[in-house]
Amino acid sequence: MLKLGHRTFSDSDLLVMAIVNRTRDSFYDRGATYAHDKALDRVRAVVAEGAEIVDIGGVKAGPGEVVDVAEEIRRTVPFVAAVRSEFPDVVISVDTWRAEVGREVCRAGADLLNDAWGGFDPALAEVAAEHDAALVCTHTNGATPRTPPHRPSYDDVVAAAIRDTVGLAERAVSLGVGRDSLLIDPAHDFDKNTWHSLELTRRLDEMVATGWPVLVSLSHKDFVGETLDASLDERLVGTLAATAVSAWHGAQVYRVHDVTPTRQVLDMVASIRGTRPPARVVRGLA
C-alpha cells in the first residue's frame, strides 16, 4: 500500500498528480495560475477530471525569477490551506527543496513533499518525518536547484538513479518517514540529456523492481521535444507515449499538466495489463 496523508492506495492504482504552479514564469503555463483565484480554479478543474493529487509549486524549476524562502512561503502556504479547506480528500503535494517551506506547508495541510532536487536540503526529510508526511526522493545527481544540466555524464544513468533515490528513501526511513509513504523519481531532464531520459524510460522497470513506488514527471519535457523536434505546445502526444511506456513498466504516480488524456492512457494500460476492467463491454455480446 501507498499512504499519502490520510489516503491509501493499492500497488495497482495508477495516480495522476496535477501540476498547479504559483509562479509567474513557469516553463509551460507561463504564469497562468500564479494568481490565487486562477490557481484555485485549476485545482477545481483537475480534481473534477480525476486527479488524486495536486502538486503545488512556488518556484520555477529552471533559471528565472529569484524567489526567496519568504516569498515561496507566501505563494504556497495560504494556498495549501485554501485547497485543504475546499478539498479535504485530495492529496496535497508541495514541490519544494527547502525545509523551512516544507515545515510551513505541512502545518497548513500538505500531505506530500515533492523534493524535486534530490535531498539538496537534507533537513526536508526530517520535516517529513516530523509531520508524518510522504516524501518524493528524486535523482538529480547532486545538482544545485534551478541549474540547467551541462554535459552530464554517467557510466549507467539507471544504476545511478536507483542508487541515489533508494539511498535517499532508506535515509528517510531511518529518520522516521513511513516506509509506505515514500516514492522514488528518476527525474527526467534533471541533470540529464535526452539520451539519458530516454534510457530511464526504456529501463524504468529496473527502478520499479526496487520495490519503491515510482513517480515520473514527463509532461512536455525537453527530452520529448528534442526526440520529436516538437515545440513546447506540440509535446502532448510524445508525453502520452512516454506515459504509456512508463505505466507498462509499473510506475505508479504521474505528474502532469494534462489530466484527462493522461487518465485515459493510464486506464487503457491498466485494462491491457488486466488490473482494470473495461468501463463497458457490449461488442459481440448482444
Phi, psi and omega per residue, in radians:
M1 nan 2.603 3.058
L2 -1.941 2.136 -3.107
K3 -1.872 2.064 3.105
L4 -2.189 1.797 -3.027
G5 1.135 -2.299 3.133
H6 -1.612 0.075 3.124
R7 -1.691 2.487 3.025
T8 -2.181 2.539 -3.095
F9 -2.309 2.574 3.117
S10 -1.407 2.885 -3.126
D11 -1.072 -0.461 -3.097
S12 -1.525 -0.144 3.125
D13 -1.255 2.293 3.056
L14 -1.865 2.071 -2.923
L15 -1.904 2.431 3.090
V16 -1.754 2.176 3.066
M17 -1.867 1.932 -3.076
A18 -1.545 2.334 -3.110
I19 -1.414 2.255 3.057
V20 -2.273 1.815 -3.053
N21 -1.647 2.158 3.002
R22 -1.720 0.964 -3.085
T23 -2.294 2.675 3.106
R24 -1.509 -0.290 -2.950
D25 -2.273 0.525 3.135
S26 -1.074 2.532 -2.966
F27 -1.154 -0.526 -3.038
Y28 -1.768 -0.942 -3.055
D29 -1.576 -0.080 2.993
R30 0.940 0.707 3.045
G31 1.520 0.229 -3.073
A32 -1.106 -0.459 -3.124
T33 -2.068 0.480 3.077
Y34 -1.168 -0.771 -3.129
A35 -1.169 2.502 -3.079
H36 -0.977 -0.819 -3.078
D37 -1.183 -0.660 3.115
K38 -1.169 -0.683 3.120
A39 -1.154 -0.684 3.122
L40 -1.191 -0.634 3.033
D41 -1.067 -0.696 3.104
R42 -1.080 -0.770 3.108
V43 -1.048 -0.800 3.134
R44 -1.019 -0.727 -3.106
A45 -1.159 -0.824 -3.050
V46 -1.249 -0.567 3.070
V47 -1.146 -0.721 3.098
A48 -1.098 -0.529 3.139
E49 -1.432 -0.133 3.039
G50 1.935 0.178 3.097
A51 -1.210 2.278 3.082
E52 -1.483 -0.415 -3.056
I53 -2.283 2.452 2.940
V54 -2.015 2.338 -3.092
D55 -1.951 1.916 -3.035
I56 -1.721 2.215 -3.137
G57 -2.192 2.427 -3.141
G58 -1.912 -0.042 -3.117
V59 -2.387 2.280 3.046
K60 -1.040 2.480 -3.106
A61 -1.166 -0.691 -3.094
G62 -1.595 -3.054 3.104
P63 -1.033 2.590 3.140
G64 2.898 -2.624 -3.109
E65 -0.957 2.356 3.077
V66 -1.246 2.229 3.129
V67 -2.237 1.893 -3.129
D68 -1.430 3.105 -3.077
V69 -1.026 -0.788 -3.101
A70 -1.079 -0.715 -3.138
E71 -1.230 -0.668 3.100
E72 -1.113 -0.703 3.079
I73 -1.100 -0.746 3.126
R74 -1.047 -0.648 -3.100
R75 -1.346 -0.476 -2.986
T76 -1.881 -0.755 -2.961
V77 -1.105 -0.927 3.118
P78 -1.079 -0.545 -3.128
F79 -1.247 -0.730 3.064
V80 -1.007 -0.774 3.138
A81 -1.069 -0.700 3.135
A82 -1.157 -0.746 3.121
V83 -1.146 -0.742 3.129
R84 -1.038 -0.699 -3.122
S85 -1.169 -0.735 -3.080
E86 -1.440 -0.526 -3.072
F87 -2.226 1.370 -3.060
P88 -1.118 -0.360 -3.050
D89 -1.780 -0.195 3.137
V90 -1.315 2.531 3.059
V91 -1.406 2.164 -3.140
I92 -1.780 2.112 3.060
S93 -1.938 2.582 3.024
V94 -2.196 2.225 -3.140
D95 -1.516 1.762 3.130
T96 -2.665 2.651 3.028
W97 -1.888 0.005 -3.012
R98 -1.755 2.224 3.137
A99 -1.095 -0.667 -3.132
E100 -1.053 -0.724 3.122
V101 -1.218 -0.765 3.134
G102 -0.976 -0.735 -3.125
R103 -1.109 -0.746 -3.097
E104 -1.252 -0.671 -3.138
V105 -1.248 -0.559 3.061
C106 -1.134 -0.715 3.088
R107 -1.098 -0.507 -3.130
A108 -1.473 -0.172 3.065
G109 2.171 0.125 3.115
A110 -1.197 2.511 -3.132
D111 -1.778 -0.413 -2.946
L112 -2.470 2.327 3.053
L113 -1.847 2.015 -3.117
N114 -1.644 1.610 -3.079
D115 -1.437 1.453 -3.022
A116 -1.240 -0.131 -3.129
W117 -1.996 0.504 2.846
G118 1.007 0.834 3.070
G119 1.319 0.392 3.113
F120 -0.983 -0.687 2.980
D121 -1.841 1.740 -3.053
P122 -1.088 -0.317 -3.134
A123 -1.279 -0.231 3.141
L124 -1.114 -0.667 3.084
A125 -1.116 -0.613 3.086
E126 -1.137 -0.655 3.086
V127 -1.106 -0.761 3.113
A128 -1.027 -0.744 3.119
A129 -1.129 -0.747 -3.112
E130 -1.051 -0.624 -3.040
H131 -1.875 0.188 -3.127
D132 0.951 0.706 3.131
A133 -1.696 2.741 3.020
A134 -1.411 2.881 -3.040
L135 -2.546 2.390 3.008
V136 -1.715 2.219 3.138
C137 -1.848 2.047 -2.895
T138 -2.017 2.578 3.093
H139 -1.686 1.965 3.090
T140 -2.207 0.149 3.073
N141 1.043 0.524 3.110
G142 1.339 0.259 -3.105
A143 -1.158 2.581 3.037
T144 -1.302 2.377 -3.133
P145 -0.890 2.416 3.025
R146 1.267 0.310 3.074
T147 -1.822 2.348 3.127
P148 -1.312 2.749 3.126
P149 -1.200 2.556 3.058
H150 -2.348 1.813 3.136
R151 0.838 0.931 3.100
P152 -1.139 2.560 -3.089
S153 -2.437 2.382 3.128
Y154 -2.407 2.507 2.919
D155 -1.192 -0.683 3.130
D156 -2.706 1.802 -3.026
V157 -1.131 -0.595 -3.132
V158 -1.226 -0.758 3.101
A159 -1.073 -0.689 3.116
A160 -1.125 -0.749 -3.139
A161 -1.121 -0.721 3.120
I162 -1.146 -0.837 -3.111
R163 -1.006 -0.828 -3.035
D164 -1.292 -0.754 -3.097
T165 -1.235 -0.700 3.100
V166 -1.146 -0.659 3.074
G167 -1.081 -0.751 3.100
L168 -1.123 -0.703 3.140
A169 -1.147 -0.754 3.139
E170 -1.149 -0.642 3.069
R171 -1.103 -0.745 -3.136
A172 -1.074 -0.710 3.088
V173 -1.067 -0.719 -3.136
S174 -1.132 -0.413 3.125
L175 -1.524 -0.229 3.100
G176 2.046 0.041 3.046
V177 -1.249 2.399 -3.122
G178 -1.086 2.332 3.136
R179 -1.029 -0.539 -3.135
D180 -1.491 0.138 -3.135
S181 -2.121 0.471 -3.127
L182 -2.128 2.439 3.049
L183 -2.222 2.695 3.043
I184 -2.039 2.562 -3.026
D185 -2.348 2.111 3.122
P186 -1.205 -0.277 3.044
A187 1.043 1.179 3.039
H188 -0.910 2.394 3.098
D189 1.353 -0.342 -3.101
F190 -1.396 1.924 -3.028
D191 0.886 0.767 3.121
K192 -2.512 2.566 2.972
N193 -1.614 -3.136 -3.049
T194 -1.124 -0.654 3.080
W195 -1.028 -0.732 3.135
H196 -1.086 -0.800 -3.102
S197 -1.158 -0.644 3.072
L198 -1.133 -0.717 3.137
E199 -1.164 -0.682 3.085
L200 -1.055 -0.696 3.113
T201 -1.175 -0.782 -3.107
R202 -1.104 -0.594 -3.066
R203 -1.948 0.441 -3.071
L204 -1.089 -0.438 3.113
D205 -1.039 -0.440 3.112
E206 -1.222 -0.609 3.043
M207 -1.233 -0.705 3.115
V208 -1.062 -0.625 -3.106
A209 -1.150 -0.239 3.075
T210 -1.183 -0.346 -3.114
G211 1.656 -0.231 3.068
W212 -1.458 2.402 3.077
P213 -1.037 2.412 -3.072
V214 -1.863 2.300 3.015
L215 -1.876 2.422 3.040
V216 -2.181 2.482 3.095
S217 -2.135 1.666 -2.980
L218 -1.922 -0.236 -2.818
S219 -1.070 1.951 3.025
H220 1.047 0.446 -3.044
K221 -1.305 2.905 -3.062
D222 -1.117 -0.572 -3.141
F223 -1.108 -0.550 3.051
V224 -1.215 -0.807 -3.134
G225 -1.086 -0.749 -3.130
E226 -1.222 -0.651 3.137
T227 -1.085 -0.721 -3.056
L228 -1.792 0.018 -3.017
D229 0.905 0.891 -3.047
A230 -2.029 2.401 3.081
S231 -1.223 2.978 -3.089
L232 -0.969 -0.618 -3.100
D233 -1.516 0.049 -3.083
E234 -2.064 0.374 -2.978
R235 -1.851 0.093 -3.066
L236 -1.129 -0.806 -3.100
V237 -1.075 -0.769 3.103
G238 -1.100 -0.693 3.083
T239 -1.056 -0.761 -3.112
L240 -1.201 -0.585 3.057
A241 -1.103 -0.804 3.105
A242 -1.119 -0.598 3.090
T243 -1.112 -0.785 -3.138
A244 -1.087 -0.761 3.108
V245 -1.079 -0.766 -3.125
S246 -1.130 -0.661 3.112
A247 -1.171 -0.708 3.112
W248 -1.100 -0.626 3.124
H249 -1.342 -0.243 3.014
G250 1.947 0.133 3.050
A251 -1.055 2.603 -3.011
Q252 -1.910 -0.549 -3.068
V253 -2.148 2.419 -3.043
Y254 -2.229 1.964 3.137
R255 -1.535 2.026 -2.903
V256 -2.468 2.800 2.949
H257 -1.599 -0.556 -2.981
D258 -1.908 1.711 -2.978
V259 -1.299 -0.887 -3.019
T260 -1.072 -0.897 3.116
P261 -1.120 -0.587 3.088
T262 -1.131 -0.768 3.121
R263 -1.041 -0.697 3.136
Q264 -1.155 -0.740 3.100
V265 -1.066 -0.820 -3.112
L266 -1.117 -0.711 3.114
D267 -1.137 -0.676 3.139
M268 -1.153 -0.780 3.119
V269 -1.091 -0.748 3.139
A270 -1.086 -0.657 3.126
S271 -1.230 -0.657 3.074
I272 -1.129 -0.688 3.114
R273 -1.212 -0.378 -3.142
G274 1.644 0.237 3.137
T275 -1.745 -0.041 3.116
R276 -2.473 2.230 3.090
P277 -1.302 2.666 3.036
P278 -1.021 2.692 -3.135
A279 -1.110 -0.621 3.059
R280 -2.727 2.624 3.108
V281 -2.384 1.867 3.109
V282 -2.191 -0.381 -3.082
R283 -1.051 2.181 3.105
G284 1.347 0.015 -3.085
L285 -1.964 -0.091 -3.099
A286 -1.262 nan nan
